[in-house]
Amino acid sequence: MSTRLPTINDQNRPINEVLRHNSKSSLDRRKEKRKRLPEWFRTSLPTGSSQRKFNDTKANVHEHGLHTVCEEAKCPNVHDCWARGTATFMIAGEVCTRGCRFCAVGTIRKPPELNPMEPQELAEAIEKMNISHAVITVVNRDDLPDGGAEHYRKCLLEVSNRTPNVGLELLCSDLEGNLDALEVLLDNLPIKVFAHNVECVPRLDRLVRDSRASFEQSIKILSHAKRLRPDLKIKSSIMVGLGENDEEIVEAMRLLRGAGVDMVTLGQYLQPSDRHLPIDRFPEPKQFAEWDKTARDLGFKAVASGPLVRSSYRAGLLFEEAEGAEPVVTRESTGSAVSYLNPMRNL
């Protein structure tokens, strides 16, 4: 394509600047528009016994050549979570059948066949890491009749058989809304938390998520999981900075609570690359603290809200909070969550 010539609209700009702008690729222009991270995007490293626990976990991961979402996704909370015995693993492959505009996971229409040895490999990895709470997350497998439910179940059963003392949390796909598959998956499944993320407010579904996903379908999965297994804690997560407003966040939380969701996390969306959806805004920490209060007022049993909070943030401690223990946000403040319950944190 030829370089665009200067037009009358460029008359107040130096000709060299106009030509430089016109010669840039669309990717270069998107890079220029990327927002810089605000000053509050920083975390603290663990100390004392927490640091020793993190070092031990990291050593086990590297010694045995294990792979976790924590490291591969460069999660900002890896020090905090590993120091408290929590880690996250992704199963059913490394590519997804969906193409959500916020997600860094690769997309493919027909993924490779499922690994029949994955249940054993996952259980072995969790045993070697010597952790107390494992989050098992999945890619969407729309290519499979049951959305991958049978495979997810096999993986979790194998982990439970091998390490029965490890608390298990399933961060599940929406299974394309297949409630029969969900019933098979959850039947006597030895987990403590069933999680599925709505990701964004309803209005932004078409912009943010794949066309096969929706807030309505996610709510259906979450509410049905609650009916099937009232003994489980049900959890979901919302990203902010995608184009929503504050009122829409509150309404989304109200819909989640109405569906029986017990635990909620809220965090800042960060653009994985220049090809992904750009960041719309960076709400300040004090706004996340206000959402934390609103969530608690709505009746959520456990809340983690903060710019660097992710859906599996302090997952083990968050489950304990939902069971009546001390709120996560008031425990050793090396974490990313903010709250009016902990005024000592710098908001």
C-alpha positions in Angstrom: 0.0 0.0 0.0 1.4 3.4 -0.9 2.0 6.1 1.7 -0.9 8.4 2.2 -0.2 12.0 1.1 -0.7 14.8 3.6 -4.2 16.3 3.6 -5.7 19.6 4.6 -6.3 18.1 8.1 -2.6 17.9 8.6 -1.9 21.6 7.9 -1.0 22.4 11.5 1.5 19.5 11.8 5.0 19.5 10.5 5.3 17.7 7.2 8.0 15.3 8.5 5.8 14.3 11.4 2.9 13.6 9.1 5.0 11.5 6.8 6.4 9.5 9.7 2.9 8.8 11.1 1.6 7.8 7.7 4.5 5.4 7.1 3.9 3.4 10.4 2.1 0.1 10.3 -1.1 -0.4 12.2 0.8 -2.4 14.8 3.2 0.4 15.4 0.3 2.8 15.9 -1.3 0.4 18.4 1.9 0.2 20.3 2.1 4.0 20.6 -1.5 4.0 22.1 -0.7 1.5 24.8 -1.1 3.1 28.2 1.7 3.2 30.8 1.1 1.4 34.1 0.3 3.8 37.0 2.6 4.1 39.9 0.6 1.8 42.2 1.4 -1.3 40.0 4.0 -2.8 42.3 4.0 -5.7 44.7 6.1 -6.7 47.8 8.2 -9.7 48.1 7.5 -12.2 50.9 9.8 -12.3 54.0 10.7 -14.7 56.7 8.8 -18.1 56.6 6.8 -17.0 53.6 10.0 -16.3 51.6 11.3 -19.8 52.6 8.1 -21.4 51.5 8.2 -19.6 48.1 11.8 -20.6 47.6 11.0 -24.2 48.3 8.1 -24.2 45.9 10.1 -22.6 43.2 13.0 -25.0 43.7 10.5 -28.0 43.3 9.0 -26.5 40.1 12.4 -26.0 38.4 14.0 -29.2 39.7 11.2 -31.3 38.3 10.6 -29.3 35.2 7.0 -28.5 36.1 4.8 -25.9 34.4 2.4 -23.6 36.2 0.1 -20.8 35.0 1.7 -18.8 37.8 5.1 -18.6 36.1 4.1 -18.9 32.4 1.5 -16.2 32.6 4.0 -14.0 34.6 1.4 -13.5 37.4 2.3 -10.5 39.6 1.2 -12.5 42.7 3.3 -15.6 42.2 5.5 -14.8 45.2 2.4 -14.1 47.4 0.5 -17.3 46.4 3.4 -19.7 46.4 4.5 -18.4 49.7 1.1 -19.5 51.0 0.9 -22.9 49.3 -1.3 -22.1 46.4 -0.5 -22.7 42.7 -2.5 -22.7 39.4 -2.3 -25.3 36.6 -3.9 -25.3 33.2 -5.1 -28.5 31.6 -6.6 -29.8 28.3 -3.9 -28.2 26.2 -2.1 -25.0 25.6 -4.5 -23.6 22.9 -8.1 -22.6 23.1 -11.0 -23.0 20.7 -12.1 -19.5 21.4 -10.6 -16.1 20.6 -11.5 -13.7 23.4 -9.9 -10.3 22.8 -8.4 -10.0 26.3 -6.7 -13.4 26.5 -3.1 -14.3 25.7 -3.8 -18.0 25.2 -3.5 -19.1 21.5 -6.6 -19.9 19.5 -7.2 -22.8 17.2 -10.3 -24.4 15.7 -9.2 -28.0 16.1 -6.7 -28.5 19.0 -4.5 -31.5 19.4 -6.0 -34.6 21.0 -6.2 -34.6 24.8 -3.3 -36.1 26.6 -4.5 -39.4 28.2 -1.5 -39.2 30.6 -2.4 -35.7 31.8 -4.3 -36.7 35.0 -1.3 -38.7 36.2 1.2 -36.0 35.2 -0.9 -33.3 36.9 -1.2 -35.3 40.1 2.5 -35.9 40.1 3.3 -32.2 39.7 1.0 -31.2 42.5 2.5 -33.8 44.8 6.1 -32.7 44.0 5.3 -29.0 44.6 4.1 -29.8 48.1 1.3 -27.3 48.0 -1.9 -27.1 50.1 -4.3 -25.6 47.5 -4.3 -26.2 43.8 -6.4 -24.3 41.2 -7.0 -26.3 38.1 -8.0 -24.0 35.2 -8.9 -25.1 31.7 -8.9 -24.0 28.1 -12.2 -24.0 26.2 -12.6 -27.3 24.2 -15.7 -26.6 22.0 -14.4 -29.3 19.7 -15.4 -32.0 22.3 -19.1 -33.0 22.7 -19.0 -32.4 26.5 -16.7 -29.4 26.3 -13.9 -31.4 28.0 -15.9 -32.2 31.2 -14.9 -35.9 31.3 -11.2 -35.0 31.0 -11.4 -32.3 33.7 -13.1 -34.8 36.0 -10.4 -37.5 35.4 -7.7 -34.9 36.2 -9.3 -33.8 39.5 -10.1 -37.3 40.6 -6.5 -38.4 40.0 -5.1 -35.4 42.0 -7.5 -36.1 44.9 -6.5 -39.8 44.9 -2.8 -39.0 45.0 -2.9 -36.0 47.3 -6.2 -36.1 49.3 -5.1 -33.3 51.7 -4.7 -30.8 48.9 -7.7 -28.4 48.5 -8.9 -28.4 45.0 -10.5 -25.5 43.0 -11.8 -25.9 39.5 -11.7 -22.8 37.3 -14.0 -24.1 34.6 -15.0 -23.1 31.1 -18.8 -22.5 30.4 -18.9 -25.9 28.6 -20.9 -24.1 25.9 -23.8 -24.0 28.4 -24.1 -27.8 28.5 -25.8 -28.4 31.8 -25.8 -32.2 31.4 -22.0 -32.2 31.0 -21.8 -29.9 34.1 -23.8 -32.4 36.1 -21.5 -35.3 35.1 -18.5 -33.2 36.0 -19.6 -32.2 39.4 -21.2 -35.5 40.6 -19.3 -36.2 43.8 -16.3 -34.4 42.5 -13.8 -33.9 45.4 -13.4 -30.1 45.1 -13.9 -27.2 47.4 -14.5 -24.4 45.0 -16.2 -24.3 41.6 -15.2 -21.1 39.7 -16.1 -19.7 36.3 -15.3 -16.1 35.3 -17.8 -13.8 33.7 -14.8 -11.6 32.8 -16.6 -8.4 32.0 -19.9 -6.6 32.4 -22.8 -7.8 30.2 -22.8 -4.8 27.8 -19.2 -5.6 26.8 -19.6 -9.3 26.0 -19.4 -8.9 22.2 -16.4 -6.6 22.4 -14.4 -8.6 25.0 -15.4 -12.2 24.7 -15.7 -14.8 22.0 -19.2 -14.8 20.4 -19.8 -18.3 21.9 -19.5 -16.8 25.4 -21.9 -14.4 27.2 -22.6 -13.1 30.7 -26.0 -14.8 30.6 -24.5 -18.2 29.7 -21.9 -17.8 32.5 -24.6 -17.0 35.0 -26.5 -20.1 33.9 -23.4 -22.3 34.6 -22.7 -20.7 37.9 -26.3 -20.8 39.2 -26.7 -24.5 38.1 -23.4 -25.4 39.8 -24.8 -23.9 43.0 -28.0 -25.9 42.7 -26.1 -29.2 42.0 -23.5 -28.7 44.7 -24.7 -26.4 47.5 -21.8 -27.7 49.5 -19.3 -26.0 47.2 -18.2 -22.4 47.3 -19.0 -20.8 43.9 -16.6 -18.1 42.6 -16.3 -15.7 39.7 -14.1 -12.8 38.6 -14.5 -9.5 36.8 -11.9 -7.5 35.0 -12.1 -3.7 34.9 -10.6 -1.2 32.4 -12.4 -2.7 29.4 -14.8 0.2 28.8 -17.3 -0.3 31.6 -18.4 2.3 34.2 -18.5 2.0 38.0 -22.2 1.4 38.1 -22.0 -1.5 35.7 -19.4 -3.2 37.9 -21.8 -2.9 40.9 -24.7 -4.3 38.8 -22.6 -7.2 37.5 -21.7 -8.1 41.1 -25.4 -7.9 42.1 -26.2 -10.4 39.3 -23.5 -12.7 40.4 -24.7 -12.7 44.0 -28.2 -13.3 42.8 -27.0 -16.4 41.0 -25.6 -17.8 44.2 -21.9 -16.8 43.8 -20.1 -16.8 47.2 -16.7 -15.4 46.2 -15.7 -12.6 43.9 -12.4 -11.1 42.7 -12.0 -7.9 40.8 -8.8 -6.9 39.0 -7.4 -4.5 36.4 -7.3 -5.7 32.8 -3.8 -5.6 31.4 -3.3 -5.8 27.6 -1.2 -8.9 26.8 0.1 -7.5 23.5 -0.5 -4.8 21.0 -2.9 -7.1 19.1 -5.3 -7.4 22.1 -8.0 -5.1 23.3 -6.5 -1.8 24.5 -6.9 -0.7 28.1 -9.7 1.9 28.6 -8.9 3.1 32.1 -7.0 2.5 35.3 -9.3 2.9 38.3 -7.3 4.0 41.4 -6.8 1.6 44.4 -9.4 3.6 46.4 -12.0 2.7 43.8 -11.2 -1.0 44.2 -11.6 -0.6 47.9 -15.0 0.9 47.4 -15.9 -2.1 45.2 -14.6 -4.4 48.0 -17.0 -2.8 50.4 -19.9 -3.0 48.0 -19.3 -6.7 47.4 -19.3 -7.4 51.1 -22.5 -5.3 51.5 -24.1 -7.5 48.8 -23.3 -10.6 50.8 -20.3 -12.1 49.2 -18.5 -14.4 51.7 -15.0 -13.7 50.4 -13.7 -10.8 48.3 -10.4 -9.8 46.7 -10.4 -6.5 44.9 -7.3 -4.6 43.6 -5.5 -3.5 40.5 -3.2 -6.6 40.5 -5.7 -9.1 41.8 -6.3 -12.1 39.5 -9.0 -14.7 39.6 -6.9 -17.3 41.5 -5.4 -14.7 43.9 -4.7 -16.2 47.3 -7.1 -18.9 46.4 -6.6 -21.1 49.4 -6.9 -18.2 51.8 -9.9 -16.8 50.0 -11.7 -20.2 50.4 -10.9 -20.1 54.1 -12.4 -16.6 54.3 -15.6 -17.9 52.6 -15.6 -20.6 55.4 -15.6 -17.9 58.1 -11.9 -17.2 58.6 -10.2 -13.8 58.7 -10.6 -11.8 55.5 -7.7 -12.2 53.1 -7.2 -8.4 52.9 -6.4 -8.1 56.6 -3.7 -10.9 56.5 0.0 -10.1 56.0 -0.2 -7.1 53.6 2.2 -8.3 50.9 -0.7 -9.0 48.6 -2.4 -6.9 46.0 -6.0 -6.6 47.4 -7.2 -3.4 48.9 -10.1 -2.9 51.2 -11.7 -0.5 53.7 -11.2 -3.3 56.2 -7.5 -2.7 56.1 -7.0 1.1 56.3 -3.3 0.6 56.8 -2.8 -0.2 53.2 -1.9 2.8 51.0 -5.0 3.6 48.9 
